[in-house]
Amino acid sequence: MDDDLVFKALADPTRRLLLDALFQNDGQSQSDLEAVVVARTEMTRHGVAKHLRILEDAGLITTRRQGRTKLHHLNPVPIRLIHDRWIDKYTGHHVTALTELKRTLEDSP
């Protein structure tokens, strides 16, 4: 897995929107995903295809043909590997205690 490709893919809000859509309803066609994106942006079909290609190159989605339809599926493994390598080590007890203290202080009048 190439961390740079995953970070690049996750850096774009449209690609995160596509991943969220697949998280909600896995196995969608490009047309289904285009409807989600077009509802929130003014992107063309070609633009959505480019974003899907970047997500596939990063290993964040996989595709499978079902008849004439190409279905897109979320692959959460690269995100989990990023989490384990870059985030998990910072979620120790002391960091959790600090975040709880921060929330308490922000919530107090």
Backbone as JSON, one array per atom type, in Angstrom:
{
  "sequence": "MDDDLVFKALADPTRRLLLDALFQNDGQSQSDLEAVVVARTEMTRHGVAKHLRILEDAGLITTRRQGRTKLHHLNPVPIRLIHDRWIDKYTGHHVTALTELKRTLEDSP",
  "N": [[0.84, -1.18, 0.0], [0.52, 2.21, -0.8], [1.05, 4.87, 1.1], [1.06, 7.58, 0.39], [-0.62, 7.73, -1.87], [-3.05, 7.05, -0.71], [-3.4, 9.11, 1.21], [-3.5, 11.28, -0.57], [-5.81, 10.65, -2.0], [-7.72, 10.78, 0.04], [-7.62, 13.43, 0.65], [-9.27, 15.04, -0.87], [-12.44, 16.6, -0.94], [-14.59, 15.72, -2.57], [-13.92, 13.09, -3.17], [-13.99, 12.04, -0.6], [-16.7, 12.31, -0.15], [-17.68, 10.46, -2.02], [-16.64, 8.09, -0.88], [-18.04, 8.12, 1.55], [-20.62, 7.78, 0.55], [-20.42, 5.19, -0.45], [-19.93, 3.88, 1.91], [-22.38, 4.15, 3.16], [-24.05, 2.8, 1.36], [-23.01, 0.18, -0.06], [-21.55, -1.08, -3.11], [-22.33, 0.37, -5.46], [-23.24, 1.7, -8.68], [-21.48, 3.65, -11.19], [-23.22, 5.59, -12.15], [-25.06, 5.79, -10.03], [-23.37, 6.84, -8.07], [-22.62, 9.2, -9.3], [-25.02, 10.62, -9.17], [-25.13, 11.22, -6.46], [-22.91, 12.92, -6.18], [-23.43, 14.97, -8.07], [-25.68, 16.08, -6.97], [-24.63, 17.65, -5.01], [-22.53, 19.11, -6.05], [-21.22, 20.71, -9.04], [-20.26, 18.85, -10.85], [-19.04, 17.02, -13.68], [-19.82, 13.95, -15.46], [-17.45, 12.83, -16.37], [-15.64, 13.97, -14.57], [-16.4, 12.75, -12.14], [-15.73, 10.12, -12.79], [-12.93, 10.35, -12.94], [-12.32, 10.86, -10.25], [-13.19, 8.47, -9.1], [-11.37, 6.73, -10.27], [-8.96, 7.55, -9.08], [-9.49, 6.87, -6.41], [-9.69, 4.12, -6.72], [-7.08, 3.51, -7.62], [-5.71, 4.08, -5.29], [-6.51, 2.03, -3.76], [-8.75, 2.22, -2.21], [-11.27, 1.73, -3.09], [-12.89, -1.01, -4.7], [-13.76, -2.69, -7.74], [-16.38, -4.45, -9.41], [-17.76, -6.37, -11.96], [-21.12, -6.68, -12.86], [-23.0, -8.14, -14.9], [-23.61, -5.79, -17.34], [-22.99, -3.71, -15.78], [-20.77, -1.87, -13.78], [-19.86, -2.26, -10.56], [-19.06, -0.45, -7.62], [-17.13, -0.86, -4.71], [-16.51, -0.26, -1.28], [-13.3, -0.35, 0.18], [-12.11, -0.68, 3.18], [-9.63, -1.29, 4.27], [-7.07, 0.07, 3.6], [-7.5, 2.53, 4.91], [-7.72, 1.72, 7.54], [-5.14, 0.71, 7.93], [-3.67, 3.08, 7.75], [-4.72, 4.36, 9.98], [-3.85, 2.61, 12.04], [-1.09, 2.92, 11.82], [-0.55, 5.74, 11.93], [-2.38, 7.08, 13.6], [-3.33, 5.58, 15.78], [-1.2, 5.31, 17.62], [-1.21, 7.71, 18.9], [-3.4, 7.76, 20.49], [-3.31, 7.01, 23.1], [-3.68, 6.57, 26.69], [-2.96, 9.0, 27.99], [-3.42, 10.95, 26.03], [-6.15, 10.64, 25.61], [-7.08, 11.38, 28.12], [-6.38, 14.11, 28.08], [-7.99, 15.08, 25.97], [-10.52, 14.62, 27.04], [-10.43, 16.35, 29.23], [-10.24, 18.78, 27.85], [-12.76, 18.82, 26.55], [-14.42, 18.94, 28.82], [-13.67, 21.41, 29.94], [-14.44, 23.12, 27.87], [-17.17, 22.73, 27.87], [-18.01, 23.7, 30.31], [-19.59, 26.44, 32.07]],
  "CA": [[0.0, 0.0, 0.0], [1.25, 3.46, -0.89], [0.41, 5.85, 1.98], [0.89, 8.85, -0.31], [-1.81, 7.64, -2.71], [-4.22, 7.05, 0.16], [-3.55, 10.46, 1.73], [-3.92, 12.13, -1.69], [-7.21, 10.32, -2.29], [-8.56, 11.25, 1.14], [-7.5, 14.89, 0.8], [-10.26, 15.74, -1.68], [-13.79, 16.46, -0.38], [-15.46, 14.93, -3.45], [-13.58, 11.67, -2.98], [-14.52, 11.64, 0.71], [-18.15, 12.18, -0.36], [-17.88, 9.17, -2.69], [-16.4, 7.04, 0.11], [-19.18, 8.13, 2.47], [-21.76, 7.2, -0.15], [-20.21, 3.74, -0.5], [-20.08, 3.38, 3.28], [-23.83, 4.09, 3.41], [-24.69, 1.83, 0.48], [-21.9, -0.39, -0.82], [-21.88, -1.74, -4.37], [-23.09, 1.28, -6.32], [-22.73, 1.94, -10.02], [-20.98, 5.0, -11.39], [-24.4, 6.46, -12.27], [-25.56, 6.02, -8.67], [-22.43, 7.73, -7.38], [-22.73, 10.51, -9.97], [-26.2, 11.28, -8.64], [-24.76, 11.74, -5.14], [-21.98, 14.04, -6.35], [-24.07, 16.05, -8.82], [-26.63, 16.72, -6.06], [-23.9, 18.58, -4.12], [-21.54, 19.88, -6.8], [-21.53, 20.85, -10.46], [-19.26, 18.02, -11.51], [-19.46, 16.23, -14.84], [-19.65, 12.49, -15.4], [-16.02, 12.58, -16.53], [-14.99, 14.34, -13.31], [-16.67, 11.68, -11.17], [-14.94, 8.96, -13.21], [-11.55, 10.59, -12.54], [-12.23, 10.68, -8.8], [-13.3, 7.04, -8.83], [-10.1, 6.12, -10.68], [-7.97, 7.86, -8.04], [-9.84, 6.04, -5.26], [-9.33, 2.73, -7.06], [-5.62, 3.43, -7.63], [-5.26, 4.11, -3.9], [-6.97, 0.81, -3.11], [-9.85, 2.54, -1.31], [-12.46, 1.07, -3.63], [-12.69, -2.09, -5.67], [-14.88, -2.76, -8.67], [-16.79, -5.79, -9.86], [-18.77, -6.32, -13.03], [-22.35, -7.46, -12.71], [-23.58, -7.94, -16.23], [-23.0, -4.64, -18.03], [-22.8, -2.67, -14.78], [-19.56, -1.93, -12.95], [-20.21, -1.87, -9.2], [-17.95, 0.05, -6.8], [-17.22, -1.31, -3.32], [-15.57, 0.34, -0.35], [-12.28, -1.2, 0.78], [-11.64, 0.1, 4.33], [-8.33, -1.75, 4.77], [-6.04, 1.11, 3.59], [-7.78, 3.53, 5.95], [-7.38, 1.09, 8.82], [-3.68, 0.65, 8.03], [-3.25, 4.45, 8.08], [-5.1, 4.56, 11.38], [-2.96, 1.85, 12.91], [0.28, 3.44, 11.76], [-0.39, 7.17, 12.2], [-3.31, 7.65, 14.57], [-3.48, 4.74, 16.97], [-0.14, 5.54, 18.61], [-1.49, 8.96, 19.62], [-4.66, 7.65, 21.22], [-3.04, 6.41, 24.4], [-4.41, 7.05, 27.86], [-2.7, 10.41, 28.28], [-4.09, 11.79, 25.03], [-7.57, 10.54, 25.91], [-7.33, 12.22, 29.29], [-6.32, 15.52, 27.68], [-9.17, 15.44, 25.17], [-11.66, 14.68, 27.95], [-10.27, 17.59, 29.97], [-10.57, 19.86, 26.92], [-14.21, 18.83, 26.4], [-14.99, 19.38, 30.1], [-13.44, 22.85, 30.07], [-15.24, 23.81, 26.87], [-18.59, 22.59, 28.2], [-18.33, 24.4, 31.56], [-20.01, 27.83, 31.81]],
  "C": [[0.88, 1.24, 0.0], [0.49, 4.51, -0.07], [0.14, 7.17, 1.25], [-0.36, 8.85, -1.19], [-3.08, 7.7, -1.87], [-4.46, 8.45, 0.72], [-4.05, 11.41, 0.64], [-5.4, 11.9, -1.99], [-8.13, 10.88, -1.21], [-8.57, 12.76, 1.27], [-8.61, 15.65, 0.08], [-11.68, 15.52, -1.13], [-14.75, 15.65, -1.26], [-15.18, 13.45, -3.29], [-14.06, 11.18, -1.62], [-16.04, 11.47, 0.63], [-18.47, 10.84, -1.02], [-17.67, 8.01, -1.71], [-17.54, 6.96, 1.12], [-20.41, 7.5, 1.83], [-21.64, 5.68, -0.22], [-20.31, 3.12, 0.89], [-21.56, 3.2, 3.6], [-24.5, 2.98, 2.61], [-23.62, 1.27, -0.46], [-22.41, -1.03, -2.11], [-22.72, -0.89, -5.3], [-22.42, 1.41, -7.68], [-22.2, 3.36, -10.11], [-22.15, 5.99, -11.5], [-24.99, 6.79, -10.91], [-24.68, 7.03, -7.94], [-22.43, 9.13, -8.0], [-23.91, 11.28, -9.41], [-25.91, 11.91, -7.28], [-23.9, 12.99, -5.3], [-22.66, 15.22, -7.03], [-25.08, 16.78, -7.93], [-25.94, 17.78, -5.19], [-22.88, 19.45, -4.84], [-22.0, 20.03, -8.24], [-20.55, 20.03, -11.3], [-19.86, 17.23, -12.67], [-19.26, 14.74, -14.58], [-18.17, 12.13, -15.49], [-15.26, 12.9, -15.24], [-15.18, 13.28, -12.24], [-15.83, 10.45, -11.51], [-13.48, 9.12, -12.81], [-11.37, 10.39, -11.04], [-12.31, 9.2, -8.43], [-12.01, 6.3, -9.2], [-9.01, 6.35, -9.62], [-8.23, 7.02, -6.79], [-9.47, 4.57, -5.51], [-7.82, 2.55, -7.07], [-5.04, 3.4, -6.22], [-5.69, 2.86, -3.13], [-8.15, 1.03, -2.17], [-11.19, 2.01, -1.81], [-12.01, -0.05, -4.56], [-13.91, -2.09, -6.59], [-15.13, -4.21, -9.07], [-17.87, -5.62, -10.9], [-19.94, -7.23, -12.66], [-23.14, -7.23, -13.98], [-22.86, -6.8, -16.92], [-22.66, -3.52, -17.06], [-21.52, -2.93, -13.99], [-19.93, -1.39, -11.57], [-18.96, -1.5, -8.41], [-18.19, -0.33, -5.35], [-16.14, -0.63, -2.5], [-14.58, -0.7, 0.15], [-11.68, -0.41, 1.94], [-10.25, -0.26, 4.82], [-7.25, -0.66, 4.71], [-6.25, 2.19, 4.66], [-7.42, 2.97, 7.32], [-5.87, 1.02, 9.0], [-3.11, 2.03, 8.36], [-3.54, 4.73, 9.54], [-4.12, 3.87, 12.32], [-1.55, 2.44, 12.95], [0.39, 4.87, 12.28], [-1.26, 7.71, 13.32], [-3.32, 6.88, 15.88], [-2.42, 5.04, 18.04], [-0.35, 6.81, 19.41], [-2.76, 8.89, 20.45], [-4.49, 6.95, 22.56], [-3.82, 7.09, 25.51], [-4.19, 8.54, 28.12], [-3.37, 11.35, 27.28], [-5.6, 11.78, 25.27], [-7.92, 11.41, 27.11], [-7.31, 13.7, 28.93], [-7.54, 15.94, 26.86], [-10.42, 15.5, 26.05], [-11.61, 15.96, 28.79], [-10.66, 18.79, 29.09], [-12.08, 19.97, 26.75], [-14.89, 19.36, 27.67], [-14.85, 20.89, 30.24], [-14.28, 23.64, 29.07], [-16.73, 23.78, 27.19], [-18.98, 23.34, 29.47], [-18.64, 25.86, 31.27], [-18.94, 28.86, 32.11]]
}
